[in-house]
Amino acid sequence: MASHGAISSARFRKTTNYQPPSKDLSEDSGGFCHFISTPADEQRFTLDGVRFDPSDPAQWEQAEKLMEKLAHLIRFNPDKNKEKPNLNLPSGYTYFLQIVAHDLVHSTISTSLGEGRTSGLSNVRQIPLRLETVYGGGPTECPHAYEASEIAFRSKLRLGKSRIDATDQNHQGPKKDIARGTTSTASELAEKNSYAEALIADPRNDSHAIISQMLVLFHELHNCILNELARSGSLHPTGNSYADAQRLFLAARTACILIYRNLIRRDLLPRILHGDVWEAYETEQKPFRSFVKGEWRAPLEFTNGFFRFGHSMIRQTYRFNARAPAFDIEQILDRTSDKSPSDVPLEAAWLVDWDLFFSSDPDAGNVSTRIGPWSQVGIGEEVPGEGNLIARDLLSSIAIQPWSVGHLVDSLRETHGRLLEKSEFLRGPRGSRPWAGPIAAWLTERLRPEETFGEDNRLSSEEIKTLAHDPPIPFFVRFEAGLDSGNNGERLGILGSIVVADVIYGVLRHDRLLPDVAVDGLQSELAFLSAATLVDAEDRGRNIFAFLADIEDRERRISMRTVRQFLHSHINPA
């Protein structure tokens, strides 16, 4: 929903400081690269068999029209799978994926809101998946995201009081919202309450009401761990209150990151990845290196293409809690400090009951839409000149001059051939394009109802051929997931799974929080962290994180549901 730093503006070609095609974007933009390696000119995305050059006015105009037609088809595709609930992916994972996306990429400039300008573009997430999207640079660099303390060092993440209803101007609800501030004077507040500043480390986490509530969950987790460590007296005071607060913070933050990474590996990835790909990366498959001299490089094909699959999972409406009516997606997008400063802090009706978001029962909760070449929503359709979210994703993916799907698959055949052979759309000799026929047939079939698409949005036979031979990555990922054998949109297909798994497992393998020692699961990691945190040798037999055993179930499995249950039992809801 919010920008992840991708080039998604329909006006990319028109910018005055656009980098010419002879100079690859990843060469000038710190923190970015291409997946595997930089593709040769002949390996990049093409239109009508010609390498796509976004600086060519004629090519860009052709691409714009083609992607808008394809986006329209995806948006209004009457496929029966579009309405089937995805019991494998409750909607909470849609927005957990967004937190992960924000933790992988944070551009120095917002290209989707800055008309595609790339001058100065870089990814500042040099060490990803360490919850920088929650913690920022820490209390010293990002003090506004932390609660004020009598001690100079701020160790707790801020939470803000909610409102009981729209008339509650004294904010008498529980601390279940992000903290929000204002620069208004007392007289201005008396006339109109307005809280336009979200006091959080990453402003993208207030781009809509669900993501800000997801952030609250992580703030609560950090504060809960820190409170328990302080209450238990597990860390003996040193006589320096500043050093003691800092030590508590570091212990709680590291524990929180370990929990988060286990959630990604043990709960999220098994749900979104094709089963064969997940098993391969859990065992023998080695990811490509994405760290260069210790610096994380985010693959452009991943950030602007493959990881956009979450947008297909967005529902039209969501119920936040049992006491509130369902809200539509546009209402949810508007409920932020930036867009609706007079409607925050959030009212009780907007406080999320996560049981509704992490239940696989479609009658009890918000189950996500299946992943596929369809969409229940068209976010941004009302913005002139921009196109909806689907069109922006498609244009963003080709503007970075990525690998073509065909050449990317060919490059993977040596290292991932066994996995590729499991897919009806990918198996075959080098140079084959087995997906072209099925995509062409699918597009042709979907365009038959004249009344659904109209003449202006109909794809010609030549356009169908172009899309089938060299499909833009976001479309191929959706198509493969929705129609590949055995998936039917419940999870990603083989190619989408390979790229997503490779990037995330690459981070987890090459950026270790703990020394490379044999540990068996989260509890062993926490025990190792405890020993490293305790100073006195006689204390090292104790596990200061023993209370976190409850964050897993009896079979030592961790999930977003077990984390929610842990917090429910440890935090007074009032």
C-alpha positions as CSV (number, residue, x, y, z in Angstrom):
1,M,0.0,0.0,0.0
2,A,2.6,2.5,1.0
3,S,5.7,3.1,-1.1
4,H,8.7,0.9,-0.5
5,G,10.9,3.2,-2.5
6,A,9.9,1.7,-5.8
7,I,9.7,3.7,-9.0
8,S,5.9,3.5,-9.4
9,S,4.9,6.8,-10.9
10,A,3.3,6.8,-14.3
11,R,5.4,9.9,-15.1
12,F,8.8,8.2,-14.7
13,R,9.8,9.0,-18.3
14,K,9.0,12.8,-17.9
15,T,11.4,13.5,-15.1
16,T,14.2,16.0,-15.8
17,N,16.9,14.0,-14.0
18,Y,16.1,10.6,-15.3
19,Q,19.2,8.4,-15.6
20,P,19.7,7.4,-19.3
21,P,19.5,3.7,-20.2
22,S,23.2,3.4,-20.8
23,K,23.8,3.8,-17.1
24,D,22.1,1.1,-15.1
25,L,20.0,2.3,-12.1
26,S,21.6,-0.1,-9.7
27,E,25.1,1.3,-10.5
28,D,24.2,4.7,-9.3
29,S,21.8,3.9,-6.5
30,G,23.4,2.7,-3.3
31,G,21.9,-0.3,-1.6
32,F,20.3,-1.7,-4.8
33,C,21.4,-4.3,-7.3
34,H,19.8,-6.8,-9.8
35,F,18.9,-10.3,-8.7
36,I,21.9,-12.8,-9.2
37,S,23.8,-10.2,-11.3
38,T,23.3,-7.3,-13.6
39,P,21.6,-8.6,-16.8
40,A,23.2,-8.0,-20.2
41,D,21.2,-5.8,-22.6
42,E,19.8,-8.8,-24.4
43,Q,18.6,-10.3,-21.1
44,R,16.4,-7.4,-20.0
45,F,12.6,-7.0,-20.3
46,T,11.4,-6.3,-23.8
47,L,8.4,-5.0,-25.6
48,D,7.6,-6.6,-29.0
49,G,11.0,-8.3,-28.8
50,V,12.9,-5.0,-28.4
51,R,14.7,-4.1,-25.2
52,F,12.6,-1.7,-23.2
53,D,14.0,1.8,-22.9
54,P,11.9,3.9,-20.5
55,S,13.6,7.1,-21.8
56,D,12.2,6.5,-25.3
57,P,8.9,8.5,-25.5
58,A,7.3,6.1,-28.0
59,Q,8.2,3.0,-26.0
60,W,7.0,4.5,-22.7
61,E,3.7,5.5,-24.2
62,Q,3.3,2.0,-25.6
63,A,4.2,0.5,-22.2
64,E,1.8,2.9,-20.3
65,K,-1.2,1.9,-22.5
66,L,-0.3,-1.8,-22.4
67,M,0.1,-1.9,-18.6
68,E,-3.1,0.1,-18.0
69,K,-5.0,-2.4,-20.1
70,L,-3.4,-5.3,-18.2
71,A,-4.1,-3.6,-14.9
72,H,-7.8,-3.1,-15.9
73,L,-8.1,-6.8,-16.8
74,I,-6.5,-7.8,-13.5
75,R,-8.8,-5.5,-11.5
76,F,-12.0,-6.6,-13.2
77,N,-11.1,-10.2,-14.0
78,P,-14.2,-12.3,-13.2
79,D,-12.2,-15.4,-12.2
80,K,-14.0,-17.6,-9.7
81,N,-10.8,-17.9,-7.5
82,K,-11.0,-14.2,-6.9
83,E,-13.8,-14.6,-4.4
84,K,-12.4,-17.8,-2.7
85,P,-11.0,-17.1,0.7
86,N,-7.3,-18.1,1.2
87,L,-7.5,-20.2,4.4
88,N,-3.7,-20.5,4.3
89,L,-3.1,-16.8,4.7
90,P,-5.3,-14.9,7.1
91,S,-5.2,-11.2,6.4
92,G,-2.8,-10.4,9.2
93,Y,0.0,-11.8,7.1
94,T,-0.8,-9.3,4.3
95,Y,0.3,-6.5,6.7
96,F,3.1,-8.5,8.4
97,L,4.5,-8.7,4.9
98,Q,4.3,-5.0,4.6
99,I,6.3,-4.6,7.8
100,V,8.9,-7.0,6.4
101,A,9.0,-5.0,3.1
102,H,9.6,-1.8,5.1
103,D,12.4,-3.5,7.0
104,L,14.1,-4.6,3.8
105,V,13.9,-1.3,1.9
106,H,13.8,2.3,2.9
107,S,14.7,4.7,0.2
108,T,16.3,8.1,0.9
109,I,13.6,9.6,-1.4
110,S,10.1,8.5,-2.2
111,T,10.1,7.9,-5.9
112,S,6.5,6.9,-6.1
113,L,5.4,10.3,-4.7
114,G,8.3,12.2,-6.4
115,E,7.3,11.6,-10.0
116,G,9.9,8.8,-10.4
117,R,13.0,11.0,-9.7
118,T,16.0,8.8,-9.1
119,S,18.7,11.4,-8.3
120,G,19.9,10.6,-4.8
121,L,18.0,7.3,-4.6
122,S,19.5,4.8,-2.3
123,N,18.4,2.1,0.1
124,V,19.4,3.0,3.7
125,R,18.6,-0.5,5.0
126,Q,22.2,-1.6,4.9
127,I,21.4,-4.3,7.5
128,P,17.9,-5.5,6.9
129,L,15.4,-7.6,9.0
130,R,16.6,-6.1,12.3
131,L,13.4,-4.2,12.9
132,E,14.9,-0.8,11.9
133,T,11.4,0.0,10.7
134,V,10.3,-0.2,14.3
135,Y,13.4,1.0,16.2
136,G,14.9,3.4,13.7
137,G,18.5,4.3,14.7
138,G,17.6,3.8,18.4
139,P,16.7,6.2,21.2
140,T,19.7,8.5,20.6
141,E,19.1,9.0,16.8
142,C,15.3,8.7,16.9
143,P,14.1,9.9,20.3
144,H,10.6,10.9,19.2
145,A,9.7,7.2,18.7
146,Y,10.6,6.5,22.4
147,E,8.9,7.2,25.6
148,A,10.4,10.0,27.7
149,S,12.1,8.8,30.9
150,E,13.5,10.2,34.1
151,I,16.8,8.7,33.0
152,A,18.4,10.3,30.0
153,F,18.3,7.1,28.0
154,R,14.9,6.3,26.6
155,S,14.4,2.5,26.5
156,K,10.6,2.1,25.8
157,L,8.9,2.5,22.5
158,R,6.1,5.1,22.6
159,L,2.4,4.1,22.6
160,G,-0.4,6.6,22.5
161,K,-3.8,6.7,24.2
162,S,-6.8,5.9,21.9
163,R,-10.2,7.6,22.0
164,I,-13.4,6.0,23.2
165,D,-15.4,7.6,20.3
166,A,-15.3,10.6,18.0
167,T,-16.4,12.9,20.9
168,D,-13.6,11.9,23.2
169,Q,-11.2,14.8,23.0
170,N,-9.4,13.8,26.2
171,H,-8.1,10.5,24.8
172,Q,-9.5,8.3,27.6
173,G,-9.1,5.0,25.8
174,P,-6.3,2.5,26.4
175,K,-2.8,2.9,25.1
176,K,-3.5,0.9,21.9
177,D,-2.5,3.4,19.2
178,I,0.8,4.7,18.0
179,A,1.8,8.0,19.7
180,R,0.7,11.1,17.7
181,G,1.8,14.7,18.2
182,T,0.9,18.1,17.1
183,T,2.4,21.6,16.7
184,S,-1.0,23.3,17.2
185,T,-1.4,25.9,19.9
186,A,-3.8,25.3,22.9
187,S,-6.3,27.6,21.3
188,E,-6.1,25.8,17.9
189,L,-6.5,22.5,19.7
190,A,-9.6,23.8,21.5
191,E,-11.1,24.8,18.2
192,K,-10.1,21.7,16.3
193,N,-8.2,18.7,17.6
194,S,-5.5,17.8,15.0
195,Y,-2.7,15.4,15.5
196,A,-0.7,15.5,12.3
197,E,2.6,14.0,13.5
198,A,3.1,10.2,13.9
199,L,5.8,9.7,16.5
200,I,7.3,6.6,15.0
201,A,10.6,5.6,13.5
202,D,9.3,4.9,10.0
203,P,6.5,7.2,8.8
204,R,5.4,4.5,6.3
205,N,4.0,2.6,9.2
206,D,1.2,5.1,9.5
207,S,0.2,4.8,5.9
208,H,-3.1,3.2,6.9
209,A,-4.9,2.1,10.1
210,I,-4.0,-1.6,9.9
211,I,-0.2,-1.1,9.5
212,S,-0.2,1.4,12.4
213,Q,-2.0,-1.2,14.6
214,M,0.6,-3.8,13.5
215,L,3.3,-1.4,14.6
216,V,1.6,-1.1,18.0
217,L,1.9,-4.9,18.3
218,F,5.7,-4.7,18.0
219,H,5.9,-1.7,20.3
220,E,4.0,-3.8,22.9
221,L,6.2,-6.8,22.4
222,H,9.4,-4.7,23.0
223,N,8.0,-3.0,26.0
224,C,6.6,-6.2,27.5
225,I,10.0,-7.9,27.3
226,L,11.8,-4.8,28.7
227,N,9.2,-4.5,31.6
228,E,9.7,-8.2,32.5
229,L,13.5,-7.9,32.5
230,A,13.2,-4.9,34.7
231,R,10.6,-6.4,37.1
232,S,12.6,-9.6,37.6
233,G,15.8,-7.8,38.4
234,S,17.6,-10.3,36.1
235,L,20.2,-7.7,35.2
236,H,22.0,-6.5,38.3
237,P,22.4,-2.7,38.6
238,T,25.8,-1.3,37.8
239,G,25.4,1.9,39.7
240,N,25.1,3.8,36.4
241,S,21.4,4.3,35.7
242,Y,22.1,5.3,32.1
243,A,24.2,2.2,31.4
244,D,21.5,0.0,33.1
245,A,18.7,1.5,30.9
246,Q,20.8,1.0,27.8
247,R,21.6,-2.6,28.7
248,L,17.9,-3.3,29.3
249,F,17.0,-1.8,25.9
250,L,19.7,-3.8,24.0
251,A,18.6,-7.0,25.6
252,A,14.9,-6.4,24.9
253,R,15.6,-5.3,21.3
254,T,17.8,-8.2,20.4
255,A,15.2,-10.7,21.9
256,C,12.5,-8.9,19.9
257,I,14.5,-9.2,16.7
258,L,15.2,-12.9,17.3
259,I,11.4,-13.5,17.8
260,Y,10.7,-11.5,14.6
261,R,13.2,-13.5,12.5
262,N,11.7,-16.7,13.8
263,L,8.3,-15.5,12.9
264,I,9.5,-14.9,9.4
265,R,11.3,-18.2,9.0
266,R,8.9,-20.5,11.0
267,D,5.5,-18.9,10.3
268,L,5.5,-16.5,7.3
269,L,7.8,-18.3,4.8
270,P,6.1,-21.7,5.1
271,R,2.8,-20.0,4.4
272,I,3.8,-17.9,1.4
273,L,6.4,-20.2,-0.3
274,H,5.7,-23.2,-2.6
275,G,6.3,-26.3,-0.3
276,D,9.1,-27.7,-2.5
277,V,11.0,-24.4,-2.5
278,W,10.6,-23.9,1.2
279,E,11.9,-27.4,1.9
280,A,14.9,-26.8,-0.4
281,Y,15.9,-23.5,1.2
282,E,15.5,-25.1,4.7
283,T,17.9,-27.8,3.7
284,E,20.5,-27.8,0.9
285,Q,19.7,-24.8,-1.4
286,K,22.2,-22.0,-0.9
287,P,21.0,-18.4,-1.6
288,F,22.9,-16.0,-3.8
289,R,24.9,-13.4,-1.9
290,S,23.2,-10.0,-1.5
291,F,25.8,-8.4,0.8
292,V,28.7,-6.6,-0.8
293,K,31.5,-5.7,1.6
294,G,29.0,-6.1,4.5
295,E,26.4,-3.8,2.9
296,W,23.0,-5.1,2.0
297,R,21.9,-4.7,-1.6
298,A,18.2,-5.1,-2.3
299,P,17.6,-6.8,-5.7
300,L,15.4,-4.5,-7.8
301,E,13.5,-7.4,-9.4
302,F,12.5,-8.3,-5.8
303,T,11.6,-4.9,-4.5
304,N,9.8,-3.7,-7.7
305,G,8.4,-7.0,-8.9
306,F,8.3,-10.2,-7.0
307,F,7.6,-8.9,-3.5
308,R,4.6,-6.9,-4.7
309,F,2.5,-10.1,-4.7
310,G,1.0,-9.0,-1.3
311,H,-1.0,-6.3,-3.1
312,S,-3.1,-9.1,-4.7
313,M,-4.1,-10.3,-1.2
314,I,-5.8,-7.0,-0.1
315,R,-9.5,-7.3,0.7
316,Q,-12.2,-4.8,0.0
317,T,-13.4,-4.6,3.6
318,Y,-12.0,-5.5,7.1
319,R,-13.6,-5.9,10.5
320,F,-11.3,-4.5,13.1
321,N,-13.1,-5.9,16.2
322,A,-16.4,-7.5,17.2
323,R,-17.9,-4.2,18.3
324,A,-17.3,-2.3,15.1
325,P,-18.7,-2.4,11.6
326,A,-16.6,-3.4,8.6
327,F,-14.5,-0.6,7.1
328,D,-13.7,-0.5,3.4
329,I,-10.1,-0.1,2.2
330,E,-10.4,3.6,1.3
331,Q,-11.6,4.4,4.8
332,I,-8.7,2.4,6.2
333,L,-6.2,4.2,4.0
334,D,-7.5,7.6,5.1
335,R,-7.2,6.9,8.9
336,T,-3.7,8.3,9.4
337,S,-2.1,11.4,11.0
338,D,-1.2,12.8,7.6
339,K,-4.5,12.3,5.9
340,S,-7.0,12.7,8.7
341,P,-5.3,14.5,11.6
342,S,-8.6,15.3,13.2
343,D,-9.7,11.7,13.2
344,V,-6.8,10.4,15.3
345,P,-5.9,9.1,17.8
346,L,-7.9,6.0,16.7
347,E,-11.3,5.4,18.3
348,A,-12.2,2.1,19.9
349,A,-13.9,0.9,16.7
350,W,-10.5,1.1,15.0
351,L,-8.5,-0.9,17.5
352,V,-7.6,-4.2,16.0
353,D,-8.5,-7.5,17.6
354,W,-5.7,-9.6,16.0
355,D,-7.7,-12.8,16.5
356,L,-9.8,-11.6,13.6
357,F,-6.7,-11.1,11.4
358,F,-5.0,-14.3,12.2
359,S,-7.9,-16.7,12.0
360,S,-8.2,-19.1,9.1
361,D,-12.0,-19.2,9.6
362,P,-13.6,-17.0,6.9
363,D,-16.7,-16.7,9.0
364,A,-14.8,-15.5,12.1
365,G,-12.1,-13.4,10.7
366,N,-10.5,-11.5,7.8
367,V,-9.1,-14.1,5.5
368,S,-7.0,-12.7,2.6
369,T,-7.8,-12.8,-1.1
370,R,-6.0,-15.6,-3.0
371,I,-2.8,-14.6,-4.8
372,G,-3.5,-14.4,-8.5
373,P,-4.0,-12.3,-11.6
374,W,-7.1,-10.6,-10.1
375,S,-7.8,-8.0,-7.5
376,Q,-10.7,-7.1,-5.3
377,V,-9.5,-3.5,-5.0
378,G,-8.2,-0.7,-7.2
379,I,-6.3,1.5,-4.8
380,G,-5.5,4.9,-6.3
381,E,-8.0,4.7,-9.2
382,E,-9.3,8.1,-8.4
383,V,-5.8,9.8,-8.8
384,P,-5.6,11.4,-12.2
385,G,-2.5,10.5,-14.2
386,E,-1.3,7.9,-11.7
387,G,-3.4,4.8,-12.4
388,N,-4.3,2.3,-9.8
389,L,-1.9,0.3,-7.6
390,I,-1.8,-2.5,-10.1
391,A,-0.8,-0.3,-13.0
392,R,1.8,1.4,-10.8
393,D,3.3,-1.9,-9.8
394,L,3.5,-3.0,-13.5
395,L,5.1,0.2,-14.6
396,S,7.5,0.3,-11.6
397,S,8.7,-3.2,-12.4
398,I,9.7,-2.5,-16.0
399,A,11.0,1.0,-15.4
400,I,14.1,-0.4,-13.6
401,Q,15.0,-2.4,-16.8
402,P,14.9,-5.8,-15.0
403,W,15.7,-9.3,-16.1
404,S,13.2,-10.6,-18.5
405,V,11.4,-13.6,-17.0
406,G,12.7,-15.9,-19.7
407,H,16.4,-15.0,-19.2
408,L,16.0,-15.1,-15.4
409,V,14.6,-18.6,-15.6
410,D,17.4,-19.6,-18.0
411,S,20.0,-18.2,-15.5
412,L,18.4,-20.2,-12.7
413,R,18.3,-23.6,-14.5
414,E,21.8,-24.5,-13.4
415,T,21.3,-23.8,-9.7
416,H,17.6,-24.4,-9.4
417,G,16.8,-26.8,-12.3
418,R,15.2,-29.4,-10.0
419,L,12.7,-26.9,-8.7
420,L,11.9,-25.4,-12.0
421,E,11.1,-28.8,-13.5
422,K,8.3,-29.1,-10.9
423,S,6.4,-26.3,-12.6
424,E,4.2,-26.7,-15.7
425,F,5.1,-23.1,-16.6
426,L,8.9,-23.4,-16.1
427,R,10.0,-26.8,-17.1
428,G,11.8,-27.3,-20.4
429,P,15.2,-26.7,-22.1
430,R,17.1,-23.4,-22.0
431,G,15.5,-20.8,-24.2
432,S,12.0,-22.4,-24.0
433,R,9.1,-20.2,-22.8
434,P,6.5,-22.8,-21.6
435,W,4.4,-20.1,-20.0
436,A,3.7,-18.2,-23.2
437,G,1.0,-20.5,-24.5
438,P,-1.0,-20.7,-21.2
439,I,-0.7,-16.9,-20.6
440,A,-1.9,-16.2,-24.2
441,A,-4.8,-18.6,-23.8
442,W,-5.8,-17.2,-20.4
443,L,-5.7,-13.5,-21.6
444,T,-7.7,-14.4,-24.7
445,E,-10.3,-16.2,-22.7
446,R,-10.7,-13.4,-20.2
447,L,-11.3,-10.8,-22.9
448,R,-14.4,-12.5,-24.3
449,P,-17.1,-10.7,-22.3
450,E,-17.4,-7.4,-24.2
451,E,-19.5,-5.9,-21.4
452,T,-16.8,-6.5,-18.8
453,F,-13.8,-4.8,-20.4
454,G,-15.1,-2.6,-23.2
455,E,-13.4,-1.8,-26.4
456,D,-10.9,0.7,-25.0
457,N,-9.5,-1.8,-22.5
458,R,-9.3,-4.8,-24.8
459,L,-5.9,-6.3,-25.6
460,S,-5.1,-6.9,-29.3
461,S,-3.7,-10.2,-30.5
462,E,-0.3,-8.6,-30.8
463,E,-0.5,-7.2,-27.3
464,I,-1.4,-10.6,-25.9
465,K,1.6,-12.1,-27.8
466,T,3.9,-9.4,-26.3
467,L,2.7,-10.0,-22.7
468,A,2.8,-13.8,-23.1
469,H,6.4,-13.9,-24.4
470,D,7.8,-11.4,-21.9
471,P,5.4,-10.8,-19.0
472,P,6.1,-8.1,-16.5
473,I,7.2,-9.6,-13.2
474,P,4.3,-8.7,-11.0
475,F,1.8,-10.2,-13.5
476,F,3.9,-13.4,-13.9
477,V,4.1,-13.8,-10.2
478,R,0.3,-13.5,-9.8
479,F,-0.4,-15.7,-12.8
480,E,2.0,-18.5,-11.7
481,A,0.6,-18.4,-8.1
482,G,-3.0,-18.4,-9.1
483,L,-2.9,-21.1,-11.8
484,D,0.2,-23.2,-11.1
485,S,-0.5,-26.9,-10.3
486,G,-1.4,-27.4,-6.6
487,N,-1.4,-23.8,-5.5
488,N,-4.5,-22.1,-6.8
489,G,-3.5,-18.8,-5.2
490,E,-2.9,-20.2,-1.7
491,R,0.8,-19.4,-1.9
492,L,3.4,-18.4,-4.5
493,G,4.4,-20.5,-7.5
494,I,7.9,-21.9,-8.0
495,L,9.6,-18.9,-9.5
496,G,8.1,-16.3,-7.2
497,S,9.0,-18.6,-4.3
498,I,12.6,-19.0,-5.4
499,V,13.3,-15.2,-5.6
500,V,11.5,-14.4,-2.4
501,A,13.1,-17.3,-0.5
502,D,16.5,-16.5,-1.9
503,V,16.5,-12.9,-0.8
504,I,15.1,-13.5,2.7
505,Y,17.1,-16.7,3.4
506,G,20.1,-14.8,2.1
507,V,19.7,-12.1,4.8
508,L,19.0,-14.6,7.5
509,R,22.1,-16.7,6.5
510,H,24.6,-13.9,6.0
511,D,23.5,-11.5,8.7
512,R,23.7,-13.4,12.0
513,L,22.7,-11.8,15.3
514,L,24.5,-14.4,17.3
515,P,27.8,-16.1,16.7
516,D,27.7,-19.1,14.3
517,V,27.1,-21.7,17.0
518,A,24.7,-24.7,17.0
519,V,21.4,-23.5,18.4
520,D,18.1,-25.3,18.0
521,G,15.3,-22.9,17.6
522,L,14.2,-19.7,19.4
523,Q,14.6,-20.8,23.0
524,S,18.2,-21.9,22.4
525,E,18.9,-18.6,20.7
526,L,17.4,-16.7,23.7
527,A,19.4,-18.8,26.2
528,F,22.6,-18.0,24.2
529,L,21.6,-14.3,24.3
530,S,21.0,-14.5,28.0
531,A,24.5,-15.9,28.6
532,A,26.0,-13.2,26.4
533,T,24.1,-10.5,28.2
534,L,25.0,-11.5,31.8
535,V,28.3,-10.1,33.0
536,D,29.0,-12.2,36.1
537,A,30.2,-15.7,35.4
538,E,28.1,-17.1,38.3
539,D,25.0,-15.7,36.7
540,R,25.4,-17.3,33.3
541,G,23.6,-20.4,34.3
542,R,20.4,-18.4,34.5
543,N,18.2,-17.7,31.5
544,I,16.8,-14.2,31.9
545,F,14.5,-14.8,28.9
546,A,12.9,-18.0,30.4
547,F,9.5,-16.2,30.5
548,L,9.5,-16.1,26.7
549,A,8.9,-19.8,26.6
550,D,5.2,-18.9,26.5
551,I,5.6,-17.2,23.2
552,E,5.7,-20.6,21.5
553,D,3.1,-23.3,21.7
554,R,3.6,-26.7,23.4
555,E,5.3,-28.1,20.3
556,R,7.7,-25.1,20.3
557,R,6.1,-23.6,17.3
558,I,5.9,-19.8,17.0
559,S,3.3,-17.9,15.0
560,M,1.7,-14.5,15.0
561,R,-1.2,-16.1,17.0
562,T,1.1,-17.4,19.7
563,V,2.8,-13.9,20.0
564,R,-0.7,-12.3,20.2
565,Q,-1.6,-14.8,23.0
566,F,1.6,-14.1,24.8
567,L,1.0,-10.4,24.8
568,H,-2.7,-10.9,25.8
569,S,-1.6,-12.8,28.9
570,H,1.2,-10.4,29.8
571,I,-0.4,-7.0,29.2
572,N,-3.3,-5.6,31.1
573,P,-5.7,-4.6,28.2
574,A,-6.9,-1.6,30.2
